[in-house]
Amino acid sequence: MEKHIVKADGNGAIDVNGQVSPVTYTVGLKQGKGRSYEVDIRLMAPRDWLLQRGFERDAVLVSQSGARIPVYHDGGSHHDDGNYHDNGRFGPADTVSIELTARDDSCTSEVDLMRKYPEFDGADALKQRWQQRKQRYSRRQAAAGRRS
């Protein structure tokens, strides 16, 4: 299981083939490689609503910030109860709610992260972590100054 630094909820809209409906979603933040961050986005959508709108595997989440984020159903290929599901597709026999996900690893700074994902704005754990990073940076700068 992946460990997230912080999780937050957001309100947005899901767009399937031009038909839009309000949706809530969760964003999870974790440290990426180097100085980057990875943001996992998850939402649940009603199976029947998706099917009625011609959903196959992907839709668009319109986030709180107005960003349009492609989200996908990654059900994989599997058999259950005699039904074959291929490449993340689903049908009326599947669960009533379908999970759609996305991953964004393009944020390379806290400023970029907060601009793209205002959902994290009130996250105390994130603010505390950033304060700790700033303090460590200040201590390193002070130590480097003493060495010169």
Backbone as CSV, one residue per row, in Angstrom:
resi,resn,N_x,N_y,N_z,CA_x,CA_y,CA_z,C_x,C_y,C_z
1,MET,0.842,-1.179,0.000,0.000,0.000,0.000,0.882,1.235,0.000
2,GLU,0.515,2.203,-0.816,1.287,3.418,-0.928,0.960,4.365,0.224
3,LYS,1.982,5.007,0.753,1.771,5.921,1.872,1.652,7.352,1.359
4,HIS,0.535,7.981,1.678,0.305,9.358,1.283,0.693,10.295,2.424
5,ILE,1.289,11.433,2.072,1.619,12.462,3.049,0.318,13.019,3.608
6,VAL,-0.607,13.284,2.720,-1.889,13.868,3.115,-2.935,13.537,2.057
7,LYS,-4.188,13.494,2.493,-5.313,13.314,1.577,-6.290,14.457,1.801
8,ALA,-6.997,14.824,0.747,-8.008,15.878,0.841,-9.140,15.554,-0.118
9,ASP,-10.293,16.110,0.172,-11.461,15.898,-0.681,-11.740,17.156,-1.485
10,GLY,-12.342,16.950,-2.653,-12.700,18.076,-3.501,-14.065,17.867,-4.131
11,ASN,-14.638,18.955,-4.608,-15.898,18.924,-5.343,-15.624,19.405,-6.751
12,GLY,-16.131,18.655,-7.715,-15.924,19.032,-9.099,-17.053,18.497,-9.944
13,ALA,-16.733,18.157,-11.171,-17.723,17.602,-12.089,-17.054,16.527,-12.922
14,ILE,-17.838,15.537,-13.319,-17.343,14.502,-14.219,-17.993,14.740,-15.579
15,ASP,-17.176,14.683,-16.613,-17.620,14.912,-17.989,-17.432,13.614,-18.766
16,VAL,-18.554,13.049,-19.213,-18.518,11.834,-20.033,-19.194,12.164,-21.347
17,ASN,-18.413,12.206,-22.408,-18.943,12.490,-23.745,-19.790,13.766,-23.775
18,GLY,-19.322,14.805,-23.059,-20.005,16.086,-23.073,-21.153,16.223,-22.092
19,GLN,-21.464,15.165,-21.367,-22.525,15.230,-20.359,-21.864,15.313,-18.988
20,VAL,-22.268,16.315,-18.220,-21.571,16.654,-16.984,-22.476,16.439,-15.774
21,SER,-21.857,15.981,-14.674,-22.577,15.788,-13.423,-21.639,16.117,-12.271
22,PRO,-22.172,16.697,-11.170,-21.323,16.976,-10.001,-20.748,15.682,-9.425
23,VAL,-19.558,15.799,-8.843,-18.907,14.631,-8.255,-17.971,15.078,-7.138
24,THR,-17.808,14.238,-6.130,-16.776,14.463,-5.122,-15.619,13.528,-5.445
25,TYR,-14.431,13.917,-5.048,-13.247,13.109,-5.330,-12.242,13.292,-4.210
26,THR,-11.263,12.403,-4.177,-10.202,12.454,-3.183,-8.867,12.608,-3.896
27,VAL,-8.032,13.490,-3.376,-6.668,13.629,-3.879,-5.720,13.209,-2.768
28,GLY,-4.737,12.409,-3.109,-3.732,11.963,-2.156,-2.364,12.390,-2.639
29,LEU,-1.565,12.901,-1.737,-0.246,13.417,-2.083,0.831,12.535,-1.487
30,LYS,1.843,12.232,-2.279,3.012,11.528,-1.757,4.261,12.066,-2.440
31,GLN,5.379,11.858,-1.799,6.653,12.319,-2.336,6.992,11.488,-3.564
32,GLY,7.346,12.151,-4.649,7.758,11.462,-5.866,9.266,11.301,-5.887
33,LYS,9.793,11.135,-7.069,11.243,11.021,-7.218,11.867,12.410,-7.211
34,GLY,12.985,12.537,-6.535,13.655,13.831,-6.455,12.813,14.826,-5.693
35,ARG,12.582,15.970,-6.310,11.800,17.027,-5.662,10.355,17.067,-6.144
36,SER,9.942,16.059,-6.872,8.578,16.072,-7.403,7.592,15.445,-6.422
37,TYR,6.331,15.674,-6.703,5.241,15.104,-5.918,4.370,14.268,-6.835
38,GLU,3.742,13.248,-6.274,2.763,12.451,-7.006,1.409,12.676,-6.367
39,VAL,0.425,12.943,-7.198,-0.934,13.152,-6.730,-1.799,12.040,-7.315
40,ASP,-2.463,11.293,-6.434,-3.414,10.268,-6.853,-4.813,10.846,-6.716
41,ILE,-5.611,10.670,-7.749,-6.981,11.180,-7.761,-7.922,9.995,-7.899
42,ARG,-8.934,9.944,-7.037,-9.908,8.846,-7.058,-11.306,9.405,-6.904
43,LEU,-12.215,8.833,-7.664,-13.626,9.182,-7.513,-14.474,7.961,-7.823
44,MET,-15.665,7.970,-7.299,-16.633,6.909,-7.553,-17.772,7.515,-8.367
45,ALA,-18.175,6.801,-9.419,-19.269,7.269,-10.267,-20.299,6.150,-10.413
46,PRO,-21.569,6.510,-10.504,-22.615,5.492,-10.659,-22.473,4.738,-11.985
47,ARG,-22.423,3.419,-11.903,-22.271,2.559,-13.078,-23.326,2.869,-14.143
48,ASP,-24.601,2.938,-13.752,-25.669,3.135,-14.734,-25.563,4.497,-15.418
49,TRP,-25.215,5.530,-14.650,-25.039,6.859,-15.231,-23.943,6.815,-16.292
50,LEU,-22.821,6.158,-15.972,-21.717,6.053,-16.925,-22.146,5.293,-18.184
51,LEU,-22.814,4.154,-18.002,-23.235,3.345,-19.141,-24.218,4.101,-20.039
52,GLN,-25.139,4.824,-19.447,-26.139,5.578,-20.219,-25.497,6.671,-21.070
53,ARG,-24.331,7.103,-20.698,-23.649,8.165,-21.432,-22.561,7.642,-22.355
54,GLY,-22.508,6.329,-22.538,-21.554,5.736,-23.470,-20.134,5.633,-22.958
55,PHE,-19.966,5.649,-21.640,-18.626,5.524,-21.047,-18.003,4.200,-21.441
56,GLU,-16.733,4.233,-21.824,-16.019,2.988,-22.091,-14.901,2.784,-21.077
57,ARG,-13.898,3.673,-21.063,-12.806,3.528,-20.108,-12.337,4.830,-19.488
58,ASP,-12.605,5.956,-20.131,-12.078,7.210,-19.596,-13.125,8.305,-19.629
59,ALA,-12.931,9.268,-18.735,-13.794,10.440,-18.610,-12.890,11.602,-18.225
60,VAL,-13.492,12.755,-17.962,-12.714,13.918,-17.551,-13.282,14.435,-16.232
61,LEU,-12.391,14.621,-15.269,-12.760,15.271,-14.013,-12.449,16.750,-14.167
62,VAL,-13.437,17.590,-13.925,-13.209,19.033,-13.869,-13.036,19.339,-12.385
63,SER,-11.798,19.617,-11.993,-11.476,19.763,-10.571,-11.901,21.118,-10.036
64,GLN,-11.714,21.303,-8.730,-12.022,22.565,-8.054,-11.302,23.741,-8.688
65,SER,-10.088,23.505,-9.178,-9.301,24.582,-9.778,-9.712,24.846,-11.221
66,GLY,-10.610,24.010,-11.761,-11.025,24.153,-13.157,-10.195,23.312,-14.106
67,ALA,-9.168,22.645,-13.589,-8.336,21.787,-14.425,-9.149,20.608,-14.937
68,ARG,-8.896,20.221,-16.166,-9.561,19.065,-16.768,-8.576,17.896,-16.704
69,ILE,-8.906,16.903,-15.892,-8.001,15.790,-15.612,-8.608,14.499,-16.142
70,PRO,-7.936,13.831,-17.070,-8.453,12.541,-17.547,-8.430,11.519,-16.410
71,VAL,-9.537,10.820,-16.216,-9.631,9.752,-15.218,-10.035,8.477,-15.939
72,TYR,-9.575,7.346,-15.393,-9.741,6.065,-16.072,-10.296,5.004,-15.131
73,HIS,-11.015,4.083,-15.729,-11.423,2.882,-15.009,-10.416,1.815,-15.382
74,ASP,-9.701,1.329,-14.393,-8.666,0.333,-14.641,-9.097,-0.982,-14.022
75,GLY,-10.140,-1.573,-14.560,-10.630,-2.840,-14.037,-9.799,-4.019,-14.491
76,GLY,-8.987,-3.843,-15.525,-8.172,-4.937,-16.037,-9.029,-6.001,-16.692
77,SER,-8.394,-7.028,-17.183,-9.109,-8.148,-17.789,-9.288,-9.239,-16.758
78,HIS,-10.524,-9.671,-16.547,-10.757,-10.737,-15.591,-12.092,-11.417,-15.880
79,HIS,-12.269,-12.578,-15.287,-13.524,-13.314,-15.384,-14.180,-13.308,-14.011
80,ASP,-15.492,-13.127,-13.974,-16.213,-13.340,-12.732,-17.651,-13.718,-13.073
81,ASP,-18.144,-14.742,-12.432,-19.510,-15.229,-12.648,-19.832,-15.440,-14.125
82,GLY,-18.857,-15.900,-14.890,-19.095,-16.182,-16.297,-19.019,-14.967,-17.198
83,ASN,-18.827,-13.782,-16.651,-18.711,-12.576,-17.461,-17.246,-12.267,-17.696
84,TYR,-16.900,-11.895,-18.917,-15.528,-11.536,-19.247,-15.445,-10.025,-19.397
85,HIS,-14.489,-9.416,-18.696,-14.294,-7.973,-18.761,-12.931,-7.731,-19.370
86,ASP,-12.859,-6.854,-20.358,-11.609,-6.630,-21.063,-11.183,-5.168,-20.997
87,ASN,-9.912,-4.962,-20.715,-9.309,-3.635,-20.780,-10.049,-2.570,-19.977
88,GLY,-10.496,-2.915,-18.775,-11.106,-1.921,-17.918,-12.561,-1.640,-18.214
89,ARG,-13.143,-2.300,-19.187,-14.555,-2.065,-19.494,-15.422,-2.795,-18.483
90,PHE,-16.635,-2.335,-18.343,-17.556,-2.943,-17.398,-18.947,-2.951,-17.998
91,GLY,-19.849,-3.634,-17.336,-21.214,-3.729,-17.832,-22.207,-3.722,-16.695
92,PRO,-23.484,-3.969,-17.013,-24.542,-3.914,-16.008,-24.364,-4.911,-14.858
93,ALA,-23.593,-5.965,-15.062,-23.395,-6.956,-14.006,-22.344,-6.524,-12.979
94,ASP,-21.633,-5.441,-13.247,-20.584,-4.974,-12.333,-21.178,-4.219,-11.150
95,THR,-20.299,-3.836,-10.221,-20.739,-3.123,-9.016,-21.462,-1.833,-9.377
96,VAL,-22.277,-1.353,-8.462,-23.112,-0.182,-8.695,-22.277,1.094,-8.846
97,SER,-21.158,1.185,-8.146,-20.267,2.344,-8.258,-18.947,1.913,-8.869
98,ILE,-18.459,2.703,-9.790,-17.214,2.400,-10.511,-16.149,3.409,-10.094
99,GLU,-14.966,2.894,-9.724,-13.866,3.776,-9.341,-13.114,4.236,-10.575
100,LEU,-12.896,5.547,-10.651,-12.091,6.150,-11.704,-10.882,6.794,-11.041
101,THR,-9.714,6.658,-11.657,-8.482,7.148,-11.042,-7.610,7.897,-12.042
102,ALA,-6.689,8.667,-11.498,-5.658,9.345,-12.286,-4.445,9.529,-11.402
103,ARG,-3.302,9.719,-12.026,-2.064,10.009,-11.294,-1.352,11.149,-12.011
104,ASP,-0.927,12.119,-11.227,-0.232,13.285,-11.756,1.113,13.386,-11.058
105,ASP,2.193,13.341,-11.822,3.522,13.483,-11.224,4.238,14.705,-11.789
106,SER,3.458,15.683,-12.261,4.057,16.848,-12.902,4.369,17.999,-11.941
107,CYS,3.969,17.901,-10.680,4.210,18.984,-9.721,5.629,18.894,-9.184
108,THR,6.397,19.966,-9.374,7.790,19.957,-8.928,8.060,20.937,-7.794
109,SER,7.025,21.661,-7.364,7.204,22.593,-6.239,5.899,22.684,-5.466
110,GLU,6.008,23.213,-4.241,4.802,23.413,-3.438,3.872,24.426,-4.090
111,VAL,4.450,25.439,-4.714,3.652,26.472,-5.379,2.842,25.847,-6.517
112,ASP,3.501,25.039,-7.318,2.823,24.357,-8.426,1.725,23.436,-7.898
113,LEU,2.033,22.738,-6.836,1.076,21.809,-6.230,-0.168,22.547,-5.734
114,MET,0.021,23.655,-5.037,-1.114,24.404,-4.507,-1.923,25.079,-5.617
115,ARG,-1.256,25.469,-6.691,-1.962,26.076,-7.820,-2.853,25.050,-8.514
116,LYS,-2.313,23.865,-8.726,-3.070,22.823,-9.425,-4.105,22.134,-8.540
117,TYR,-3.799,22.033,-7.242,-4.662,21.280,-6.323,-4.988,22.101,-5.088
118,PRO,-5.901,23.077,-5.209,-6.266,23.892,-4.048,-6.943,23.064,-2.950
119,GLU,-7.311,21.835,-3.252,-7.910,20.954,-2.243,-6.977,20.775,-1.052
120,PHE,-5.676,20.883,-1.282,-4.699,20.704,-0.202,-4.533,21.948,0.662
121,ASP,-5.164,23.054,0.312,-4.941,24.332,0.978,-5.134,24.264,2.490
122,GLY,-6.138,23.568,2.968,-6.397,23.519,4.405,-5.759,22.329,5.099
123,ALA,-4.938,21.588,4.407,-4.369,20.364,4.968,-3.253,20.685,5.958
124,ASP,-3.541,20.542,7.244,-2.562,20.850,8.288,-1.304,19.999,8.171
125,ALA,-1.456,18.729,7.839,-0.285,17.851,7.725,0.660,18.339,6.633
126,LEU,0.091,18.832,5.541,0.917,19.333,4.440,1.639,20.611,4.851
127,LYS,0.925,21.516,5.505,1.548,22.758,5.963,2.674,22.466,6.950
128,GLN,2.446,21.515,7.858,3.458,21.161,8.843,4.690,20.585,8.151
129,ARG,4.481,19.729,7.171,5.610,19.138,6.434,6.411,20.210,5.707
130,TRP,5.728,21.164,5.098,6.424,22.232,4.390,7.207,23.110,5.355
131,GLN,6.654,23.364,6.538,7.374,24.143,7.537,8.660,23.420,7.938
132,GLN,8.571,22.101,8.120,9.747,21.317,8.479,10.802,21.388,7.376
133,ARG,10.372,21.308,6.117,11.317,21.401,4.995,12.003,22.758,4.985
134,LYS,11.238,23.830,5.220,11.810,25.172,5.225,12.823,25.312,6.355
135,GLN,12.518,24.755,7.524,13.444,24.829,8.655,14.738,24.075,8.346
136,ARG,14.623,22.879,7.756,15.826,22.116,7.388,16.660,22.889,6.370
137,TYR,15.997,23.498,5.399,16.695,24.279,4.387,17.424,25.455,5.019
138,SER,16.741,26.151,5.924,17.358,27.306,6.605,18.584,26.871,7.411
139,ARG,18.470,25.731,8.105,19.613,25.229,8.881,20.780,24.880,7.962
140,ARG,20.485,24.265,6.802,21.561,23.925,5.863,22.222,25.189,5.318
141,GLN,21.410,26.201,5.014,21.962,27.455,4.511,22.845,28.113,5.567
142,ALA,22.394,28.106,6.818,23.164,28.709,7.895,24.484,27.958,8.093
143,ALA,24.423,26.627,8.041,25.637,25.817,8.203,26.605,26.063,7.057
144,ALA,26.081,26.200,5.846,26.940,26.472,4.681,27.594,27.838,4.818
145,GLY,26.877,28.821,5.377,27.423,30.163,5.591,28.557,30.178,6.593
146,ARG,28.440,29.320,7.599,29.501,29.248,8.624,30.754,28.608,8.057
147,ARG,30.591,27.709,7.063,31.746,27.033,6.492,32.546,27.930,5.567
148,SER,31.923,28.955,4.992,32.654,29.784,4.037,33.466,30.872,4.676
